[in-house]
Amino acid sequence: MQRFTLNKKKIAAILILLFLVSLFALHNTFPPELGTLEADAIKAAYLEEETLCSSKAKAAYPSSEKDMLRIKTYCGILGRWQECSTKEIPLKHLETEFSSLQLCDYLAQADTAMADKNNSAAATALEKALYLDPKNDELHARLGSSLYAQKDKDQARRSSLNALQLNPDSAQAHMTLGLIYAEEKNYEEAWAHLTKNVRLQPSAASLGALAQTELRLGKREEAIDHLQRSIDAGSRELFVFAQLGAIYWEKKSYANAAALLREAYAIAPENSSLFLNYYEVSLLSPTLPSLEEKKAFVEAFKTDKKVMMLYEMLEILELSIAQKEVRTSLDKWERNYAEKKLDWSFSQLFEWLDSASISDDAKQHIKKSIGFFIGHQQIYNLKHQKGF
């Protein structure tokens, strides 16, 4: 009797097991269809996840909030969908939510777009990456930089501040905020962020930006140091060379000024003023522009009469400083440019003359040439005064 009872129990257990196996097989064989989800779904898709559900799915539905969507996930159980979870997402991330692309894919897209200088595409890819990884400070910082490059300062500021909330030592976020505040003429805030950037991750660009802000704040010596460090770091920014050259010129370090302005002209050879400034300051230093440099400049600007007027004036001053006779050259210059306005400051030349270790006769010879050009300026101004 006891044996029969045990057999009955075994048989019952086997039958229950067979029923469960059959039920599980039926459960997996006939998953519910996507079409059986709620009728107002905007988009739906199966999820490829290893679970006990016969299948998993998610669907997007309208939300009561503007520009938002409600995302629901479902588990398939015995041919029916059972809701698992729900969340609200921005409408703009609908495609990202349903995309098979992963974080690394969006980062690759952003890198490619940045390499192509396509900041709009980079920002789009970074926003999608942030949707997948919203606590990533580097992504917030990169997005801020891309938005700033698109001149969207408000969104760039917001993204950069988000990065700093997650990581107060985000160098890129400090750089972007420094540039924004400098553009808004809030130089104290700009200086604070750019200084932090340079401490964390010095680069040619950040050193140059910091120096520019320091000049605005009257921190001249600090600016000189950071401009030079920017050059040492490989900067090819015109501002860095032109500004440091101008500072050295004011400090009467003429050889350094000439070298820097020469490099500035090499960066922007279409800018005739850079060469003319380089030529003038080189008159006061041991090294003048080479014959090849002069020929190339004349060839580039020979049709620009205003530029050639200034260039030929500097040639005459070069002869004068070398104590050569210039009367013939002055007469020719006046014939060619009598009706042209001469816009030039001779203050640096006069300052140099005051301290130059040359004879009084030599100084007088140079001053006569300068006086000739100043006279031209005065006569032109008198002739063109209203009512003359």
C-alpha positions in Angstrom: 0.0 0.0 0.0 2.8 2.3 0.9 4.6 1.5 -2.3 1.5 2.2 -4.4 1.2 5.6 -2.6 4.8 6.5 -3.5 4.2 5.5 -7.1 1.2 7.8 -7.3 3.2 10.7 -5.9 6.0 10.0 -8.5 3.4 9.9 -11.3 1.8 13.1 -10.1 5.2 14.9 -9.9 6.1 13.7 -13.4 2.7 14.8 -14.8 3.1 18.2 -13.2 6.7 18.5 -14.6 5.4 17.5 -18.0 2.6 20.1 -17.7 5.1 22.8 -16.8 7.5 21.9 -19.6 4.6 21.9 -22.1 3.4 25.2 -20.7 6.9 26.7 -21.0 7.3 25.3 -24.5 3.9 26.8 -25.4 5.0 30.1 -23.7 8.2 30.2 -25.8 6.7 29.0 -29.0 3.9 31.5 -29.2 5.2 34.9 -28.1 2.7 37.8 -28.3 2.8 40.0 -31.4 3.9 43.6 -31.4 0.6 44.5 -32.9 -1.2 43.5 -29.8 0.4 46.3 -27.8 -1.7 49.4 -27.0 -3.2 50.9 -30.2 -1.8 54.4 -29.8 1.9 53.3 -29.7 4.0 55.7 -31.9 6.8 53.1 -32.2 7.3 49.6 -30.9 10.1 47.1 -31.1 11.2 43.7 -29.7 14.1 43.7 -27.3 16.9 41.2 -27.6 17.4 40.3 -24.0 17.9 36.9 -22.3 15.0 36.6 -19.9 12.3 34.2 -18.8 9.8 36.1 -20.9 8.8 34.5 -24.2 9.9 37.9 -25.7 10.4 41.5 -24.5 9.3 44.6 -26.2 9.1 48.4 -25.7 6.8 51.0 -27.1 6.6 54.8 -27.2 3.4 56.6 -26.4 2.3 60.2 -26.3 2.9 62.0 -23.0 0.9 64.6 -21.2 4.1 66.7 -21.1 5.0 68.7 -24.2 8.0 67.4 -26.2 8.1 64.2 -24.1 7.2 60.6 -24.7 6.3 57.7 -22.4 8.3 54.5 -22.9 6.9 51.3 -21.6 8.6 47.9 -21.6 6.7 44.6 -21.7 7.3 40.9 -20.9 5.6 38.3 -23.0 3.9 35.7 -20.8 1.7 32.9 -22.3 1.0 34.9 -25.4 0.1 38.1 -23.6 2.0 41.3 -22.8 2.6 42.2 -19.2 3.8 45.8 -18.6 7.2 45.9 -16.7 8.3 49.5 -16.5 7.6 53.0 -17.7 9.7 56.2 -18.1 9.5 59.6 -19.7 12.0 60.7 -22.4 12.5 63.8 -24.5 10.7 63.5 -27.9 14.0 64.2 -29.7 15.5 61.0 -28.4 12.8 58.7 -29.8 15.1 57.3 -32.5 18.0 57.0 -30.1 15.9 55.0 -27.7 15.0 52.5 -30.4 18.4 52.4 -32.1 20.7 49.4 -32.0 23.7 51.8 -31.8 25.7 51.8 -28.6 27.6 54.5 -26.7 30.9 53.7 -28.5 29.1 54.1 -31.9 28.0 57.6 -31.1 31.4 58.5 -29.7 32.9 57.4 -33.0 30.4 59.5 -34.9 31.3 62.5 -32.8 35.1 62.0 -33.3 34.6 61.8 -37.1 32.4 64.9 -37.2 34.9 66.9 -35.1 37.8 65.8 -37.4 35.7 67.1 -40.3 35.0 70.3 -38.3 31.3 69.5 -38.5 30.4 70.8 -35.0 26.6 70.4 -35.6 26.9 66.7 -36.4 29.3 66.3 -33.5 26.9 67.9 -31.1 24.1 65.7 -32.3 26.1 62.5 -31.8 27.2 63.7 -28.3 23.6 64.4 -27.3 22.7 60.8 -28.2 25.7 59.5 -26.3 24.7 61.5 -23.3 21.2 60.1 -23.5 22.8 56.7 -23.0 25.3 57.9 -20.3 23.9 61.1 -18.7 26.5 61.1 -15.9 29.5 61.2 -18.1 31.3 64.5 -17.4 33.6 64.2 -20.5 30.6 64.0 -22.8 29.0 67.1 -21.2 32.3 69.0 -21.6 32.7 67.9 -25.2 29.1 68.9 -26.0 29.7 72.3 -24.5 32.8 72.8 -26.7 30.9 71.8 -29.8 27.9 74.1 -29.0 30.3 77.0 -28.3 31.9 76.4 -31.8 28.3 76.8 -33.2 28.0 80.1 -31.3 25.2 78.6 -29.0 26.6 80.2 -25.9 23.7 79.5 -23.6 23.6 75.8 -24.3 27.4 75.6 -24.3 27.4 77.2 -20.8 24.7 74.8 -19.5 26.6 71.7 -20.8 29.9 73.0 -19.4 28.4 73.7 -16.0 26.8 70.2 -16.0 30.3 68.8 -16.6 31.7 70.7 -13.7 28.9 69.5 -11.4 30.0 66.0 -12.2 33.7 66.8 -12.2 35.0 70.1 -10.9 38.4 69.4 -12.6 37.0 69.1 -16.2 39.7 71.0 -18.1 37.6 71.3 -21.3 34.6 72.7 -19.4 36.8 75.3 -17.8 38.2 76.2 -21.2 34.7 76.7 -22.8 33.4 78.7 -19.9 36.5 80.9 -19.9 36.0 81.7 -23.6 32.3 82.4 -23.0 33.0 84.8 -20.1 35.8 86.5 -22.1 33.4 87.0 -25.0 30.9 88.6 -22.6 33.7 90.8 -21.2 33.4 89.2 -17.8 37.2 89.0 -17.6 37.5 88.1 -13.9 35.3 85.0 -14.4 37.1 84.2 -17.7 40.5 84.5 -15.9 39.4 82.1 -13.1 38.2 79.4 -15.5 41.2 79.7 -18.0 43.7 79.7 -15.1 42.1 76.4 -13.9 42.3 75.0 -17.4 46.0 75.9 -17.7 46.7 74.3 -14.4 44.9 71.1 -15.3 45.7 70.7 -19.0 47.9 73.5 -20.5 47.8 73.8 -24.3 48.8 76.4 -26.8 45.2 77.5 -27.2 44.4 77.8 -23.5 47.6 79.6 -22.8 46.9 82.1 -25.5 43.3 82.7 -24.3 44.5 83.2 -20.8 47.1 85.7 -21.9 44.5 87.6 -23.9 42.3 87.8 -20.8 45.3 88.9 -18.6 46.0 91.8 -21.0 42.4 92.9 -20.5 42.9 92.8 -16.7 46.3 94.7 -16.8 48.3 91.6 -15.9 50.9 92.4 -18.4 53.9 90.3 -17.1 51.7 87.2 -16.6 50.4 87.7 -20.2 53.9 87.9 -21.6 54.8 84.6 -19.8 51.7 82.8 -21.1 52.1 84.2 -24.6 55.6 82.8 -24.7 54.5 79.5 -23.3 51.8 79.3 -25.9 54.4 79.7 -28.6 56.6 77.1 -26.9 53.6 74.8 -26.9 53.4 75.1 -30.7 50.8 77.9 -31.2 50.2 79.2 -34.7 47.6 81.7 -33.6 48.2 85.1 -35.2 47.1 87.0 -32.1 49.8 85.3 -30.0 52.7 86.4 -32.2 51.3 89.8 -33.1 50.5 90.7 -29.5 53.8 89.5 -28.0 55.6 91.3 -30.8 53.8 94.5 -30.0 54.6 94.2 -26.3 58.3 93.7 -27.0 58.2 96.7 -29.3 56.8 98.8 -26.5 59.5 97.4 -24.2 62.1 98.4 -26.8 63.2 94.8 -27.2 63.4 95.4 -31.0 65.1 92.2 -32.1 62.5 90.1 -30.3 59.7 92.2 -31.6 60.9 91.9 -35.2 61.3 88.1 -35.0 57.7 87.7 -33.7 56.1 90.1 -36.2 58.0 88.3 -39.0 56.5 85.1 -37.8 53.1 86.7 -37.6 53.3 87.8 -41.2 54.4 84.2 -42.2 51.1 83.0 -40.6 49.0 85.6 -42.4 50.8 86.7 -45.5 47.7 88.4 -46.9 47.9 91.0 -44.1 50.2 93.7 -45.4 50.2 95.6 -42.1 52.0 92.8 -40.4 54.9 93.0 -42.8 55.0 96.8 -42.6 55.2 96.7 -38.8 57.9 94.0 -39.0 59.8 96.1 -41.5 59.6 99.2 -39.3 60.7 97.5 -36.1 63.5 95.7 -37.9 64.9 99.1 -38.8 65.7 99.4 -35.1 67.2 95.9 -34.8 70.3 94.3 -36.2 68.4 92.2 -38.8 66.4 93.7 -41.7 64.0 91.9 -43.9 65.9 89.9 -46.5 65.9 90.9 -50.2 63.8 87.8 -51.0 61.2 88.8 -48.4 61.0 92.3 -49.8 60.7 91.1 -53.4 57.9 88.7 -52.4 56.1 91.4 -50.5 56.3 93.8 -53.5 55.1 91.1 -55.9 52.1 90.4 -53.6 51.0 94.0 -53.1 52.4 95.9 -56.1 48.9 96.9 -57.3 47.9 98.3 -53.9 49.1 101.9 -54.1 48.4 102.6 -50.4 50.5 99.7 -49.3 53.3 100.5 -51.7 53.3 104.1 -50.4 54.0 102.9 -46.9 56.5 100.3 -48.1 58.5 102.9 -50.1 58.4 105.2 -47.1 60.0 102.5 -44.9 62.6 101.9 -47.6 63.5 105.6 -47.4 63.7 105.5 -43.6 66.0 102.5 -43.9 68.3 104.5 -46.2 68.1 107.4 -43.8 69.0 105.3 -40.7 72.0 103.9 -42.7 73.0 107.6 -43.3 72.4 107.4 -47.0 71.3 110.3 -49.2 67.5 110.3 -49.6 66.6 113.6 -51.3 66.0 111.9 -54.7 64.0 109.2 -53.1 61.9 111.7 -51.2 61.1 113.7 -54.3 60.1 110.6 -56.2 57.9 109.4 -53.3 56.2 112.8 -53.2 55.5 112.8 -56.9 53.9 109.4 -56.7 51.8 109.9 -53.6 51.1 113.6 -53.3 47.4 113.1 -53.3 47.4 110.0 -51.0 46.7 110.1 -47.3 49.6 108.9 -45.1 48.3 107.1 -42.0 51.3 106.2 -39.9 52.6 106.9 -36.4 56.2 107.7 -35.9 56.2 107.7 -32.1 58.2 104.5 -31.9 60.9 105.9 -34.1 61.2 109.0 -32.1 61.4 107.0 -28.9 64.2 104.9 -30.4 66.0 108.0 -31.5 65.9 109.5 -28.0 67.9 106.6 -26.7 69.9 105.5 -29.8 73.7 105.5 -29.4 74.3 107.4 -32.6 75.7 110.9 -33.2 73.5 114.0 -33.2 74.2 114.6 -36.9 73.0 111.0 -37.6 69.9 111.6 -35.5 69.2 114.9 -37.3 69.5 113.2 -40.7 66.9 110.6 -39.7 64.6 113.3 -38.1 64.6 115.2 -41.4 63.2 112.2 -43.2 60.6 111.6 -40.6 59.7 115.3 -40.6 59.2 115.1 -44.4 56.5 112.4 -44.0 54.9 114.2 -41.0 54.8 117.3 -43.2 53.0 115.3 -45.9 50.4 114.2 -43.4 49.8 117.8 -42.2 49.5 119.2 -45.7 47.1 116.5 -46.8 45.0 117.1 -43.7 44.9 120.8 -44.3 43.9 120.4 -48.0 41.1 118.0 -47.1 39.7 120.0 -44.2 36.0 121.0 -44.8 35.8 124.4 -46.4 39.6 124.6 -47.3 
